[in-house]
Amino acid sequence: MNKTLDYAEAIIELEQIVNEIENAAIGIDELSEKVKRAAWLIKFCRNKLSSTEKEVTDILKSIEQPEEEID
């Protein structure tokens, strides 16, 4: 099953990776893959935050428009 990742899940996974690295819970052979995954998760979260910010800004702008301008 290929489930779509959401922001909260990405943050949880990222925190787990950070904990594993900080606590030396992963071996050197796994480290590179974990760092790659962490980098991907950080990009995912940044993109999600940016797109959500844009959506919220657009919504706020739309409610500030006078009624005659609404489609």
MMTF fields as JSON, N, C-alpha, C and O atoms, coordinates in Angstrom:
{
  "mmtfVersion": "1.0.0",
  "mmtfProducer": "UNKNOWN",
  "numBonds": 283,
  "numAtoms": 284,
  "numGroups": 71,
  "numChains": 1,
  "numModels": 1,
  "chainsPerModel": [1],
  "groupsPerChain": [71],
  "chainIdList": ["A"],
  "bondAtomList": [4, 2, 8, 6, 12, 10, 16, 14, 20, 18, 24, 22, 28, 26, 32, 30, 36, 34, 40, 38, 44, 42, 48, 46, 52, 50, 56, 54, 60, 58, 64, 62, 68, 66, 72, 70, 76, 74, 80, 78, 84, 82, 88, 86, 92, 90, 96, 94, 100, 98, 104, 102, 108, 106, 112, 110, 116, 114, 120, 118, 124, 122, 128, 126, 132, 130, 136, 134, 140, 138, 144, 142, 148, 146, 152, 150, 156, 154, 160, 158, 164, 162, 168, 166, 172, 170, 176, 174, 180, 178, 184, 182, 188, 186, 192, 190, 196, 194, 200, 198, 204, 202, 208, 206, 212, 210, 216, 214, 220, 218, 224, 222, 228, 226, 232, 230, 236, 234, 240, 238, 244, 242, 248, 246, 252, 250, 256, 254, 260, 258, 264, 262, 268, 266, 272, 270, 276, 274, 280, 278],
  "bondOrderList": [1, 1, 1, 1, 1, 1, 1, 1, 1, 1, 1, 1, 1, 1, 1, 1, 1, 1, 1, 1, 1, 1, 1, 1, 1, 1, 1, 1, 1, 1, 1, 1, 1, 1, 1, 1, 1, 1, 1, 1, 1, 1, 1, 1, 1, 1, 1, 1, 1, 1, 1, 1, 1, 1, 1, 1, 1, 1, 1, 1, 1, 1, 1, 1, 1, 1, 1, 1, 1, 1],
  "groupList": [{"groupName": "MET", "atomNameList": ["N", "CA", "C", "O"], "elementList": ["N", "C", "C", "O"], "formalChargeList": [0, 0, 0, 0], "bondAtomList": [1, 0, 2, 1, 3, 2], "bondOrderList": [1, 1, 2], "singleLetterCode": "M", "chemCompType": "L-PEPTIDE LINKING"}, {"groupName": "ASN", "atomNameList": ["N", "CA", "C", "O"], "elementList": ["N", "C", "C", "O"], "formalChargeList": [0, 0, 0, 0], "bondAtomList": [1, 0, 2, 1, 3, 2], "bondOrderList": [1, 1, 2], "singleLetterCode": "N", "chemCompType": "L-PEPTIDE LINKING"}, {"groupName": "LYS", "atomNameList": ["N", "CA", "C", "O"], "elementList": ["N", "C", "C", "O"], "formalChargeList": [0, 0, 0, 0], "bondAtomList": [1, 0, 2, 1, 3, 2], "bondOrderList": [1, 1, 2], "singleLetterCode": "K", "chemCompType": "L-PEPTIDE LINKING"}, {"groupName": "THR", "atomNameList": ["N", "CA", "C", "O"], "elementList": ["N", "C", "C", "O"], "formalChargeList": [0, 0, 0, 0], "bondAtomList": [1, 0, 2, 1, 3, 2], "bondOrderList": [1, 1, 2], "singleLetterCode": "T", "chemCompType": "L-PEPTIDE LINKING"}, {"groupName": "LEU", "atomNameList": ["N", "CA", "C", "O"], "elementList": ["N", "C", "C", "O"], "formalChargeList": [0, 0, 0, 0], "bondAtomList": [1, 0, 2, 1, 3, 2], "bondOrderList": [1, 1, 2], "singleLetterCode": "L", "chemCompType": "L-PEPTIDE LINKING"}, {"groupName": "ASP", "atomNameList": ["N", "CA", "C", "O"], "elementList": ["N", "C", "C", "O"], "formalChargeList": [0, 0, 0, 0], "bondAtomList": [1, 0, 2, 1, 3, 2], "bondOrderList": [1, 1, 2], "singleLetterCode": "D", "chemCompType": "L-PEPTIDE LINKING"}, {"groupName": "TYR", "atomNameList": ["N", "CA", "C", "O"], "elementList": ["N", "C", "C", "O"], "formalChargeList": [0, 0, 0, 0], "bondAtomList": [1, 0, 2, 1, 3, 2], "bondOrderList": [1, 1, 2], "singleLetterCode": "Y", "chemCompType": "L-PEPTIDE LINKING"}, {"groupName": "ALA", "atomNameList": ["N", "CA", "C", "O"], "elementList": ["N", "C", "C", "O"], "formalChargeList": [0, 0, 0, 0], "bondAtomList": [1, 0, 2, 1, 3, 2], "bondOrderList": [1, 1, 2], "singleLetterCode": "A", "chemCompType": "L-PEPTIDE LINKING"}, {"groupName": "GLU", "atomNameList": ["N", "CA", "C", "O"], "elementList": ["N", "C", "C", "O"], "formalChargeList": [0, 0, 0, 0], "bondAtomList": [1, 0, 2, 1, 3, 2], "bondOrderList": [1, 1, 2], "singleLetterCode": "E", "chemCompType": "L-PEPTIDE LINKING"}, {"groupName": "ILE", "atomNameList": ["N", "CA", "C", "O"], "elementList": ["N", "C", "C", "O"], "formalChargeList": [0, 0, 0, 0], "bondAtomList": [1, 0, 2, 1, 3, 2], "bondOrderList": [1, 1, 2], "singleLetterCode": "I", "chemCompType": "L-PEPTIDE LINKING"}, {"groupName": "GLN", "atomNameList": ["N", "CA", "C", "O"], "elementList": ["N", "C", "C", "O"], "formalChargeList": [0, 0, 0, 0], "bondAtomList": [1, 0, 2, 1, 3, 2], "bondOrderList": [1, 1, 2], "singleLetterCode": "Q", "chemCompType": "L-PEPTIDE LINKING"}, {"groupName": "VAL", "atomNameList": ["N", "CA", "C", "O"], "elementList": ["N", "C", "C", "O"], "formalChargeList": [0, 0, 0, 0], "bondAtomList": [1, 0, 2, 1, 3, 2], "bondOrderList": [1, 1, 2], "singleLetterCode": "V", "chemCompType": "L-PEPTIDE LINKING"}, {"groupName": "GLY", "atomNameList": ["N", "CA", "C", "O"], "elementList": ["N", "C", "C", "O"], "formalChargeList": [0, 0, 0, 0], "bondAtomList": [1, 0, 2, 1, 3, 2], "bondOrderList": [1, 1, 2], "singleLetterCode": "G", "chemCompType": "PEPTIDE LINKING"}, {"groupName": "SER", "atomNameList": ["N", "CA", "C", "O"], "elementList": ["N", "C", "C", "O"], "formalChargeList": [0, 0, 0, 0], "bondAtomList": [1, 0, 2, 1, 3, 2], "bondOrderList": [1, 1, 2], "singleLetterCode": "S", "chemCompType": "L-PEPTIDE LINKING"}, {"groupName": "ARG", "atomNameList": ["N", "CA", "C", "O"], "elementList": ["N", "C", "C", "O"], "formalChargeList": [0, 0, 0, 0], "bondAtomList": [1, 0, 2, 1, 3, 2], "bondOrderList": [1, 1, 2], "singleLetterCode": "R", "chemCompType": "L-PEPTIDE LINKING"}, {"groupName": "TRP", "atomNameList": ["N", "CA", "C", "O"], "elementList": ["N", "C", "C", "O"], "formalChargeList": [0, 0, 0, 0], "bondAtomList": [1, 0, 2, 1, 3, 2], "bondOrderList": [1, 1, 2], "singleLetterCode": "W", "chemCompType": "L-PEPTIDE LINKING"}, {"groupName": "PHE", "atomNameList": ["N", "CA", "C", "O"], "elementList": ["N", "C", "C", "O"], "formalChargeList": [0, 0, 0, 0], "bondAtomList": [1, 0, 2, 1, 3, 2], "bondOrderList": [1, 1, 2], "singleLetterCode": "F", "chemCompType": "L-PEPTIDE LINKING"}, {"groupName": "CYS", "atomNameList": ["N", "CA", "C", "O"], "elementList": ["N", "C", "C", "O"], "formalChargeList": [0, 0, 0, 0], "bondAtomList": [1, 0, 2, 1, 3, 2], "bondOrderList": [1, 1, 2], "singleLetterCode": "C", "chemCompType": "L-PEPTIDE LINKING"}, {"groupName": "PRO", "atomNameList": ["N", "CA", "C", "O"], "elementList": ["N", "C", "C", "O"], "formalChargeList": [0, 0, 0, 0], "bondAtomList": [1, 0, 2, 1, 3, 2], "bondOrderList": [1, 1, 2], "singleLetterCode": "P", "chemCompType": "L-PEPTIDE LINKING"}],
  "groupTypeList": [0, 1, 2, 3, 4, 5, 6, 7, 8, 7, 9, 9, 8, 4, 8, 10, 9, 11, 1, 8, 9, 8, 1, 7, 7, 9, 12, 9, 5, 8, 4, 13, 8, 2, 11, 2, 14, 7, 7, 15, 4, 9, 2, 16, 17, 14, 1, 2, 4, 13, 13, 3, 8, 2, 8, 11, 3, 5, 9, 4, 2, 13, 9, 8, 10, 18, 8, 8, 8, 9, 5],
  "groupIdList": [1, 2, 3, 4, 5, 6, 7, 8, 9, 10, 11, 12, 13, 14, 15, 16, 17, 18, 19, 20, 21, 22, 23, 24, 25, 26, 27, 28, 29, 30, 31, 32, 33, 34, 35, 36, 37, 38, 39, 40, 41, 42, 43, 44, 45, 46, 47, 48, 49, 50, 51, 52, 53, 54, 55, 56, 57, 58, 59, 60, 61, 62, 63, 64, 65, 66, 67, 68, 69, 70, 71],
  "secStructList": [7, 7, 7, 7, 7, 7, 2, 2, 2, 2, 2, 2, 2, 2, 2, 2, 2, 2, 2, 2, 2, 2, 6, 6, 7, 1, 7, 2, 2, 2, 2, 2, 2, 2, 2, 2, 2, 2, 2, 2, 2, 2, 2, 2, 2, 2, 2, 2, 2, 2, 2, 2, 2, 2, 2, 2, 2, 2, 2, 2, 2, 2, 2, 2, 1, 7, 4, 4, 4, 7, 7],
  "xCoordList": [0.848, 0.0, 0.885, 1.808, 0.612, 1.405, 0.607, -0.12, 0.734, -0.014, 0.68, 1.907, -0.118, 0.423, 0.891, 0.167, 2.088, 2.685, 2.092, 1.955, 1.743, 1.306, 2.363, 3.327, 2.16, 3.146, 3.449, 4.612, 2.398, 2.592, 3.403, 4.282, 3.114, 3.865, 5.326, 6.23, 5.54, 6.904, 7.708, 8.874, 7.088, 7.768, 8.101, 9.202, 7.164, 7.406, 8.571, 9.45, 8.568, 9.653, 10.991, 12.012, 10.977, 12.204, 12.729, 13.932, 11.838, 12.243, 12.835, 13.803, 12.262, 12.783, 14.202, 15.081, 14.408, 15.738, 16.747, 17.853, 16.366, 17.261, 17.596, 18.754, 16.594, 16.841, 17.789, 18.695, 17.585, 18.465, 19.905, 20.842, 20.073, 21.421, 22.049, 23.207, 21.289, 21.812, 22.178, 23.141, 21.415, 21.64, 22.518, 22.66, 23.097, 23.954, 23.246, 23.849, 21.939, 21.128, 21.187, 20.578, 21.92, 22.054, 23.532, 24.411, 23.761, 25.136, 25.618, 24.833, 26.892, 27.513, 27.005, 26.928, 26.659, 26.157, 24.787, 24.442, 24.027, 22.686, 22.664, 21.702, 23.694, 23.726, 23.445, 22.642, 24.091, 23.912, 22.454, 21.913, 21.822, 20.417, 19.503, 18.562, 19.784, 18.973, 19.119, 18.138, 20.339, 20.566, 19.871, 19.293, 19.921, 19.215, 17.714, 17.063, 17.17, 15.736, 15.388, 14.368, 16.214, 15.971, 15.975, 15.13, 16.912, 16.974, 15.707, 15.159, 15.244, 14.022, 12.828, 11.988, 12.753, 11.649, 11.656, 10.598, 12.838, 12.938, 12.422, 11.668, 12.815, 12.321, 10.809, 10.114, 10.303, 8.864, 8.132, 7.148, 8.606, 7.965, 8.036, 7.06, 9.175, 9.299, 8.321, 7.667, 8.218, 7.281, 5.839, 5.041, 5.51, 4.156, 3.845, 2.753, 4.785, 4.585, 4.403, 3.535, 5.223, 5.129, 3.797, 3.165, 3.372, 2.108, 0.922, -0.043, 0.987, -0.091, -0.135, -1.215, 1.022, 1.074, 0.457, -0.3, 0.776, 0.218, -1.306, -2.027, -1.785, -3.227, -3.936, -4.966, -3.383, -3.993, -3.972, -4.962, -2.872, -2.775, -3.818, -4.485, -3.962, -4.967, -6.382, -7.209, -6.663, -7.984, -8.24, -9.317, -7.255, -7.426, -7.615, -8.411, -6.884, -7.058, -8.455, -9.067, -8.956, -10.265, -11.392, -12.396, -11.237, -12.307, -12.227, -13.162, -11.129, -10.992, -11.564, -11.742, -11.852, -12.384, -13.851, -14.606, -14.229, -15.663, -16.509, -16.021, -17.788, -18.668, -18.791, -18.844, -18.838, -19.035, -17.853, -18.0, -16.709, -15.537, -15.473, -14.649, -16.317, -16.258, -16.896, -17.971, -16.2, -16.703, -17.841, -18.384],
  "yCoordList": [-1.189, 0.0, 1.241, 1.345, 2.171, 3.378, 4.564, 5.204, 4.868, 5.93, 7.276, 7.369, 8.298, 9.637, 10.148, 10.072, 10.659, 11.189, 12.562, 13.389, 12.806, 14.151, 14.811, 14.173, 16.084, 16.874, 16.29, 16.157, 15.943, 15.428, 14.134, 13.945, 13.256, 12.004, 12.257, 11.593, 13.218, 13.553, 14.085, 13.731, 14.925, 15.475, 14.362, 14.329, 13.457, 12.342, 11.482, 11.112, 11.169, 10.353, 11.08, 10.476, 12.367, 13.166, 13.186, 13.055, 13.349, 13.327, 11.97, 11.906, 10.896, 9.56, 9.405, 8.856, 9.891, 9.804, 10.601, 10.129, 11.808, 12.646, 11.949, 11.933, 11.377, 10.652, 9.48, 9.261, 8.733, 7.594, 8.051, 7.414, 9.145, 9.657, 10.176, 9.878, 10.951, 11.501, 10.418, 10.563, 9.349, 8.278, 7.155, 6.104, 7.386, 6.389, 5.041, 3.982, 5.111, 3.897, 3.271, 2.229, 3.907, 3.35, 3.131, 3.828, 2.16, 1.865, 2.773, 3.462, 2.762, 3.598, 3.235, 4.092, 1.96, 1.519, 2.118, 2.314, 2.4, 2.951, 4.477, 5.075, 5.1, 6.54, 7.338, 8.271, 6.982, 7.725, 7.713, 8.745, 6.54, 6.438, 7.254, 7.892, 7.233, 8.006, 9.508, 10.249, 9.95, 11.375, 11.778, 12.862, 10.928, 11.213, 11.326, 12.237, 10.396, 10.418, 11.673, 12.307, 12.032, 13.237, 14.483, 15.364, 14.56, 15.702, 15.775, 16.856, 14.621, 14.586, 15.041, 15.806, 14.57, 14.951, 16.449, 17.075, 17.021, 18.463, 19.236, 20.196, 18.834, 19.494, 19.354, 20.311, 18.154, 17.909, 18.862, 19.49, 18.97, 19.835, 21.305, 22.038, 21.736, 23.137, 23.431, 24.474, 22.517, 22.707, 22.746, 23.56, 21.867, 21.828, 23.126, 23.674, 23.617, 24.882, 26.046, 26.897, 26.079, 27.16, 27.134, 28.174, 25.947, 25.87, 26.196, 26.818, 25.782, 26.098, 27.596, 28.182, 28.21, 29.661, 30.403, 31.354, 29.974, 30.614, 30.447, 31.395, 29.253, 29.011, 29.901, 30.501, 29.986, 30.812, 32.277, 32.985, 32.736, 34.126, 34.406, 35.44, 33.49, 33.655, 33.696, 34.486, 32.856, 32.84, 34.163, 34.745, 34.634, 35.903, 37.071, 37.973, 37.058, 38.117, 38.068, 39.106, 36.854, 36.716, 37.222, 37.73, 37.088, 37.577, 39.086, 39.688, 39.691, 41.138, 41.864, 43.082, 41.122, 41.735, 42.147, 41.467, 43.271, 43.652, 42.592, 41.89, 42.474, 41.437, 41.421, 40.341, 42.567, 42.618, 42.007, 41.678, 41.851, 41.283, 39.765, 39.139, 39.152, 37.719, 36.995, 37.364, 35.946, 35.164, 34.266, 33.538],
  "zCoordList": [0.0, 0.0, 0.0, 0.807, -0.89, -1.031, -0.501, -1.26, 0.797, 1.456, 1.248, 1.271, 1.048, 0.906, 2.263, 3.256, 2.285, 3.508, 3.806, 2.905, 5.063, 5.419, 6.311, 6.732, 6.583, 7.308, 8.689, 9.07, 9.435, 10.796, 10.783, 11.623, 9.846, 9.739, 9.375, 9.883, 8.495, 8.091, 9.274, 9.449, 10.072, 11.256, 12.241, 12.791, 12.465, 13.389, 12.904, 13.683, 11.603, 11.057, 11.16, 11.488, 10.879, 10.982, 12.418, 12.642, 13.378, 14.786, 15.171, 15.93, 14.653, 14.935, 14.384, 15.048, 13.173, 12.568, 13.383, 13.646, 13.781, 14.588, 15.904, 16.322, 16.551, 17.806, 17.598, 18.402, 16.529, 16.24, 16.031, 16.513, 15.318, 15.06, 16.352, 16.645, 17.123, 18.376, 19.387, 20.14, 19.397, 20.371, 19.821, 20.446, 18.66, 18.014, 17.896, 18.072, 17.593, 17.496, 16.109, 15.866, 15.201, 13.854, 13.552, 14.06, 12.725, 12.345, 11.235, 10.584, 11.036, 10.007, 8.616, 7.735, 8.42, 7.12, 6.804, 5.639, 7.827, 7.665, 7.649, 7.167, 8.161, 8.367, 7.098, 7.114, 6.02, 4.764, 4.308, 3.91, 4.368, 3.957, 4.859, 4.388, 6.151, 7.099, 6.846, 6.907, 6.565, 6.293, 4.99, 4.911, 3.978, 2.714, 2.954, 2.442, 3.735, 4.033, 4.824, 4.558, 5.781, 6.572, 5.683, 5.846, 4.753, 3.837, 2.993, 2.778, 2.515, 1.71, 2.547, 2.072, 3.791, 4.672, 4.974, 5.032, 5.164, 5.403, 4.197, 4.358, 2.996, 1.773, 1.659, 1.321, 1.943, 1.894, 2.838, 2.446, 4.072, 5.066, 4.672, 4.831, 4.165, 3.717, 2.592, 2.591, 1.634, 0.516, 1.009, 0.546, 1.945, 2.504, 3.233, 3.084, 4.013, 4.723, 3.755, 3.952, 2.715, 1.723, 0.984, 0.798, 0.565, -0.174, 0.729, 0.285, 1.989, 2.923, 3.208, 3.287, 3.359, 3.578, 2.399, 2.592, 1.18, -0.006, -0.058, -0.369, 0.244, 0.244, 1.258, 0.951, 2.463, 3.499, 3.092, 3.281, 2.541, 2.078, 1.0, 1.035, 0.043, -1.018, -0.454, -0.909, 0.526, 1.153, 1.863, 1.732, 2.611, 3.326, 2.367, 2.631, 1.25, 0.252, -0.352, -0.606, -0.581, -1.216, -0.319, -0.817, 0.992, 1.866, 2.082, 2.609, 1.682, 1.788, 0.573, 0.604, -0.497, -1.713, -1.494, -0.799, -2.104, -2.05, -2.749, -3.635, -2.348, -2.863, -4.372, -4.961, -5.022, -6.473, -7.239, -8.416, -6.611, -7.277, -7.152, -7.818, -6.321, -6.1, -7.28, -7.752, -7.748, -8.887, -8.476, -9.306]
}
